[in-house]
Amino acid sequence: TAEMFDILSSGLYSDVISAVIREISSNASDSVIEAGTQDKGFKVKLPSIFDCTFVVRDFGTGLSEEKIKEVYTEYGNSDKITSNNYNGTLGLGSKSPFSLSDSFTVASYFEGKKTTYSLFKDENGKPKYAKLSSEISTEPSGLEVIVPVKRQDINQFRDKAVQIYRWFDIKPTVDPPLNYPIENYHLSGPNWKINQNRSYGGDLGDVVMGSVCYPIDYNLLDKKYVHLSNHYCVLFFKIGELDISASREKLQYTKKTKETIEKRLEEMTSEIKDKISKEVNQAKSVFEARVLLRKSEIGEIVNF
């Protein structure tokens, strides 16, 4: 129904600009992984005062007309739901542009043709598509999504793109180029990073699963980890290891999610303790050991 479509496209996200960037770009990343063209990746054009559109062009598989209809006008259709290789398994993100505009454009480069479609809401608010043109094309296969942007949202697109793309394994080529934050963590391991400066990143810390970043809420974890909220931690997980909300704006703190995060935090603190122990054991005196521990600035992290 039009009401359900409006809830799932416009009412699903609290931050619609981040949602559009994240969802369309995640689909682009998934497409190049599926096609095995990670080396080509995908391109992004951010909106400007001269061209108020957000454009994502991937070099993946492209879509047939039937797939265009399924992907952009129907909910519940996702051929990635049984795989943990892809971020877009819910079949919701492709419709995220409707949270910004009542219409947008998709060009599919598929089987030697470029076919352009208009995606829009009809007079009853239901999603529809219309084929605008079709022509022979020698350009690489893939998809181009073009979303109109309000002039007052231009700067937000750039700011939010930096925060979203900084975590992408397959970083897009962005026009104009982005300057990502310099990563200078105090300590790091195979699946975690930590910095004592809480203002370095999010309010408490972040979880990165696949290429998508989610905030950590320590209040929903075992109380022995609450002190870590004084630091900025980033924990890394494979797709499917944690449960997420339908909007992909936050985690679902199910039993599985809590246990998996707490296990990673335990691994992190154990690795830090090992580091402290090695430094202290090399000290020539108790005084030097205390100095080393104080200088390391990591004792508090693990309650050492």
N, C-alpha and C positions, 0 to 999 in steps of 0.2 A: 504494500500500500504506500501511498505518498507519505503518510504520517510516519510509517516505519522507516522509509528511505530517508526522511528528513532527520530522524533521530540518529540513524547510523552514519549519516554523512555530515550533517551540520552540528548535531548535538553530542557527538561522540568525543570531541576534543575540547580541552580547556585552552589549549594554545594552538590555534588553527594554522598559524604561519609555520611553526615548527613541525606540525603534523604534515603539512603539504610538502615541505622540503624533505623530511625524513621518509615519508611513505613512498613518494615518487622515486626518490633516489635509492631507497632500499630495493624497490622493484627493478630499477635499472641495474643495480649491482647483482641482484639475483639472476637477471636475464643474461648478463655476460658470463656468469658462472655456469649457467645452464648450457650456453653456447660454446663454452671453452675459449672465450675471447677476452679473458681478464687483462691481457696485454693491451688491448684497445680501450678497455674501460668504458667510461661514459663522460659526456660533456655537459656542463651546466652554464647557462647564461642567467645572471642575476638581473632583476629589474632595475631600470634607471629612468631618469626623467625623460629620456629620449625614446625609450622603449619599455613601457610598463607591463612587461610579461616576464614570467619565470619559465625557463625552458630547460628541459632535461632530455638529452639525446643519448641513448645507449646504442651499443653495437652488438646487441644480443640476437635473439631469434626472430624478432618481429612477430606480428599476429595476423591471422586470417580474419576475415570479416566476422565469421561465426565467433571466434575468440574475442574480438572486440566487443561484440554484443554481450558475451558472458562476463567478461572481466569488468566492463564499465557500467553495465545496467542491471546486473543481477548480483544479489548477495548470497553468500554461502558457497560460491564456486571458487575453488582453489585447488590446483593440481600439485601444490607444494606441501599440502597438509601432512603427508606421510613421510616427509624428508626433513632432516635437521641440517641440510646444506643451505637452506634459504631462510631469509628473514620473513618474507611475506607469505605466511601460511594461513592467515585468517580470511583472506579474500575481502578485506575491508579497505585497505590503504589506497587502492587504485581509484576509489571514489572520493578520496579526501579533497580534491580540488573543488568539489561541490560545497565544501564548507567555506570557501572564499568567493565563489562565483556560481551563478546559475548555469554557466556554460563554459566550456573550454575545448581545446582542439587536440586531436591526436593524429599524428602521421605515422603510418606503419610501412616500413620498408620490408617487403615480404615477397619472396619468390620472384625477384626481378621487377617488382612494381612498387611505386610509392602511392599509397592510398590514404587520403586525408578524410578524417571524420570529425563531425561536430557532435560533442556530447552535451546534452542540455536537459533541463526539466520542462516537461510539457505544461499545458495550462492547468493540469490537475496536480502538478508537482511530482510526477513520476519520471524516472530517468529514461531518456530516449537517445538514439544515435541516428545520424544522417550522413550518408556518404557524400562528400563534397566534390571529390575529384579522384581520378585514378590515371596514372601515367607510367610508362616504362621508365625504369631508373637503374643506373649502374652503381648507385651508392650502396655501401654495405648494409646488410640486413640490420634491423633494429627498430626501435620505437622512439618517437619524439613527442613529448607531452608539452603543450604550451598553455600556460595558465595566466589569465589577465590578473593584474595586481593593482590595487588602489595606490595612488600616488603617496598617500600618507604612510603606507606600509613599506616603502622602498628600503629605508634604512634598517628596519627590523629584519628584513630578509637577509641582508649582509651580516648583521650581528649574529643572527641565529644560525646561519649557514656555517660560520666559523665553529660554533660550539658543536654542531651536528657532524660535520665532515671531519673534524679532528680525530674522531674515533673510527672512521671508515677504514677497513683493510684495503679496499680498492678506492683510493681517493680520486675524485673526479677532476677533470681539467676545468677550472672555473674562470669565467670571464665576467667582471675583472678579477684578477688573481686575489686569493685570500692570504692573509698573514696569520698562521696558526700560532697558538701560544708556545713558547719555548718550554719544553718539558725538562725540569730539573728537580727530580724527586730526591728526597733525602735517602731513601732506601727503596730497593725493588727486588722482586723475585720473579720466577717464571710466570706466575699468575696474579701478581699483585704489585702495587706501587704505593708509597706512602710519603707524605710530606707533613712536617710539623706545623706549617703555616696553614691554618684552617681556611684562610681567605684565598688560598692558592686555587681552589676549584669550587665545588659545590658547597652547600651549607654543612653537610656532614660527610659526604663521600659519594662515590658513584660505583655502580656495577656496569660493566660493559659486556653484553652478550651478543655475539655476532658483531655487528657494527653499530649497535644501538645502545645508548647510554641511559641508565635509569638511576635515580637517586636512592641512596641507602637510608632506611629508617631504622636506626639502632634501637629505638624504643620498642620495636616489634620483635627484637631478637633477645637472646639470653642477656640478662642484666650485666653479666661479667664483661660484656663487650661495649657497654655504654661509654666508658672512658675514651674509646677510640673516636668518639664524635668530636674530641678536641683536636683531632688531626684530620688531614685530608687523605682518605684511602681510595684507591681504585682497585677493584677486584675484577678479574677477567674470567668469563665462562663461555663454554661452547653453546651454540644454539640448542635450545630444548632442555638445558640443565635447570632452568628456573621457569616458574610460571609468571605470565605477564597479563596485564589488563588488556581488554579488547582494543583500547585506544593506543596501546604501546607507549603510554606516557609514564607508567609506573609498574612496579612489580606487584604481583599478588602474593601476599605473605602466607602461602599455604604451608603445610607441614614440610613438604618437599623443598620449597624455596628456603624456608628458615634453616633447615638442617644442612642444605647445600652451602649456603652463605656462611653459616657458623663453622662448618668444616674448613672452608677456605680461610676464614679468620684464624682458626686454630693452627692451620698450616703456616700462615704468615707469622704469627707470634712465635711459633716454634723455630722457624728459620731465623728470626731476629734474635731469639735467645741464644741460638748456636753461634751467631755472629758475635754477640756480646761475650759469650764464654771464651771464644778463641782469643779475643782481644785481651780480656782480663788474664787469661792463663799465660799470656806472653809477658805480662808485667813482671818487673824485677822486685817489686815490693808491694805491700798492701796499699801504701799511699799512692803509688803509681797506678795501681789497679783502680782505685777510687777516682783518680784524675781521668783515666781513660773512660771510665763509665760515665763520668759527668760530661766529658767532651763529646762522647758518642751521641748524647741527647736522645737516646732511644730507650733508656731504662723505663721511662714512664709509659711508653707504648705497650710494653708487655708486663707492666707491674713488676719489674725485675728488682 
